Amino acid sequence: MAGTTEGVALEGSMAPLHTSWRKLMMWVFIVVDGLMFAGFLASYGFHRLANANWPAQDEIFSLSFIAVMTFVLISSSATMASAVLAARNGSPVVTRFIWLTALGGILFLSMQVVEWSHLIHEGVRLYANPWGDALFGAYFFLITGFHGSHVLSGVILLIIVAVRSMKGRATPEGVELVGLYWHFVDLVWIFIFTFFYLI
Amino acid sequence: MTEHKSFGYGLYWKIWGILLVMTLGMIFFDQAPVPRAALIVFLIVAMLVKATLVAGYFMHLRYESLALSLTVVVGMLITGAILFVLIAPDGMRILELSGR
């Protein structure tokens, strides 16, 4: 009787949410990091409400260009999900899917460099811009820069996992964890795209 | 561990297609002559649906244990609500003052 109780308690204490501690910690990280982005976007919304001369996005951004960036990121999420499934099935295509995802990330970052260069050329700075309230530039570089740094970290992680996969050293769980991170980067972009570029 | 039997490559690419169509729809309505309030409601609803699809299917939250899903979703909602409660009063006051 006592042995059974101990067994149950041990099982419960090792996996209280029926998942591995690695995946649980990744979810904890995602929630915490997501709230940081929520804080940035809430602060952005507050300042935008407070400043009547906030620049009009359609005059600044090329929406078709941002749409292509979004397309690239969504597509890389689909290849990442396919990589996770391939890893779980033990399929050799997993490496190809991870490389494709990394390529999507690199493409997204390259497009972000083009967008930033264009806006810097137009005169957007952290403290000023030609169209309206000075805080616009600060929020633009902070939010898209912070997201871009996440994409860069994701690309580095993907390259590491892809190389490990080529050597046959990547585990399905390792691929799933980097996948969770990559989808989170895509998830955050959905919010940035809506609040910063559309609304 | 929960068994993952109900998803496959086909489902992922179907979700990819839905996300793509929704993104194009959001851009289309953003350019269309739609009342501002209706546009904002539409964009936010579309954004939340897209986020749910990514979290549910790509991140497999739909297939995880209920305990993990609730921990993530309820945790996000509660902290998001706290953020809103802290910021909304000042935001509303600014709207009142600016007459918008």
HADDOCK unambig.tbl for C-alpha pairs under 7 A between the chains (distance, minus, plus):
assign (segid A and resid 17 and name CA) (segid B and resid 65 and name CA) 6.75 0.50 0.50
assign (segid A and resid 17 and name CA) (segid B and resid 67 and name CA) 5.53 0.50 0.50
assign (segid A and resid 17 and name CA) (segid B and resid 68 and name CA) 5.37 0.50 0.50
assign (segid A and resid 18 and name CA) (segid B and resid 1 and name CA) 5.74 0.50 0.50
assign (segid A and resid 18 and name CA) (segid B and resid 65 and name CA) 6.35 0.50 0.50
assign (segid A and resid 19 and name CA) (segid B and resid 1 and name CA) 5.86 0.50 0.50
assign (segid A and resid 31 and name CA) (segid B and resid 72 and name CA) 6.77 0.50 0.50
assign (segid A and resid 31 and name CA) (segid B and resid 76 and name CA) 6.51 0.50 0.50
assign (segid A and resid 46 and name CA) (segid B and resid 91 and name CA) 5.98 0.50 0.50
assign (segid A and resid 49 and name CA) (segid B and resid 91 and name CA) 6.97 0.50 0.50
assign (segid A and resid 49 and name CA) (segid B and resid 94 and name CA) 6.93 0.50 0.50
assign (segid A and resid 49 and name CA) (segid B and resid 95 and name CA) 6.86 0.50 0.50
assign (segid A and resid 50 and name CA) (segid B and resid 94 and name CA) 5.91 0.50 0.50
assign (segid A and resid 71 and name CA) (segid B and resid 20 and name CA) 6.77 0.50 0.50
assign (segid A and resid 74 and name CA) (segid B and resid 16 and name CA) 6.70 0.50 0.50
assign (segid A and resid 75 and name CA) (segid B and resid 16 and name CA) 6.73 0.50 0.50
assign (segid A and resid 78 and name CA) (segid B and resid 12 and name CA) 5.98 0.50 0.50
assign (segid A and resid 78 and name CA) (segid B and resid 13 and name CA) 6.38 0.50 0.50
assign (segid A and resid 78 and name CA) (segid B and resid 16 and name CA) 6.08 0.50 0.50
assign (segid A and resid 81 and name CA) (segid B and resid 12 and name CA) 6.81 0.50 0.50
assign (segid A and resid 81 and name CA) (segid B and resid 58 and name CA) 5.65 0.50 0.50
assign (segid A and resid 82 and name CA) (segid B and resid 9 and name CA) 5.87 0.50 0.50
assign (segid A and resid 180 and name CA) (segid B and resid 59 and name CA) 5.67 0.50 0.50
assign (segid A and resid 183 and name CA) (segid B and resid 54 and name CA) 6.99 0.50 0.50
assign (segid A and resid 183 and name CA) (segid B and resid 58 and name CA) 6.79 0.50 0.50
assign (segid A and resid 183 and name CA) (segid B and resid 59 and name CA) 6.48 0.50 0.50
assign (segid A and resid 187 and name CA) (segid B and resid 51 and name CA) 5.84 0.50 0.50
assign (segid A and resid 187 and name CA) (segid B and resid 54 and name CA) 6.61 0.50 0.50
assign (segid A and resid 190 and name CA) (segid B and resid 47 and name CA) 6.44 0.50 0.50
assign (segid A and resid 190 and name CA) (segid B and resid 51 and name CA) 6.83 0.50 0.50
assign (segid A and resid 191 and name CA) (segid B and resid 47 and name CA) 6.69 0.50 0.50
assign (segid A and resid 194 and name CA) (segid B and resid 43 and name CA) 6.83 0.50 0.50
assign (segid A and resid 194 and name CA) (segid B and resid 47 and name CA) 6.76 0.50 0.50
assign (segid A and resid 198 and name CA) (segid B and resid 30 and name CA) 6.49 0.50 0.50
assign (segid A and resid 199 and name CA) (segid B and resid 40 and name CA) 6.40 0.50 0.50
